Amino acid sequence: MQGIKKHLQEQKGFTFIEMMIVLLVFSILVTFAAFSIEPLKKQTKKSLFISQLQADLYLIQSHSIFSQSSLTLVFYPYANKYVAKDYYGTTLVSRQLPAGIELSELNTLNEIVFNAWGNTNRFGAVYFNSESSTIKLSFQIGQGRFYVQEL
């Protein structure tokens, strides 16, 4: 029993000041890590939106070719979303834009039709405003080509 008491008395721990210094250094490192992750989160959200937009457009185009019918893609700037419907009004895609990305109110191309061959009836550009840049969706004339680029 005395051996245990003697052993416990010989052990030395950290003082309160030493623990507070370690906690302070740790909290400073965590704060810097949190601030450095925020821009990465925004860029990832923007990249994910661009990928999702391209995937939706390819889906709309391939569905119109496969079903041999027209599909209409409508952009709603005030609701901040886009919707694709077929000739009978059945919704194929309805996508709400993520936070921080908005449809520009100055777009002249708010509706586009993909015909049975996958071509579009109009050409032009749709702009999306993000916190740090502008995303441009361009529909080219003929063969239903489109491009998404960050300006």
C-alpha positions, 0 to 999 in steps of 0.5 A: 500500500505504501508503495502505491502511495509513494508511486502516486506522489512521485508522478507529476502532471501538467499545470493548469497554465500549461494546459491552457497554453496547449488549448490556446494553440490548438484553438488558433490552429483550428480557427485557421483551418476553418477559414482556409476551408471556406473558399474551397467549399464555395469553389466545390459548390460551384463546380458541382453546380456546373457538373449537375447543369451539364448532366441535366442538359445531356439528360434532356437532350438524350431523352428528346432523341430517345422518345422522339419528342420535344422537351422544353427547358424553362429558366425561372430567374425569380424562383431561381430554378430551371424545369424541363417538361415534355410535350404532355407537361410531364416534368423530367427535371426540376432543379432548384439552384444552390445557395450562392448561385442565381440566375441573372435577371438580364437573360434574354433566353429564358426558354429553349426547346430540344426537338426530336433530333436533339437540336435546339430551336434557339441559340444564345446564352444564359448567365448565372451569377455566383458570389465570385464569378459568372457562369455562362451557359451557351447554346450554339446554333445547330446540332444542339451543342451547348457549353458551360464556362466560368467567366 
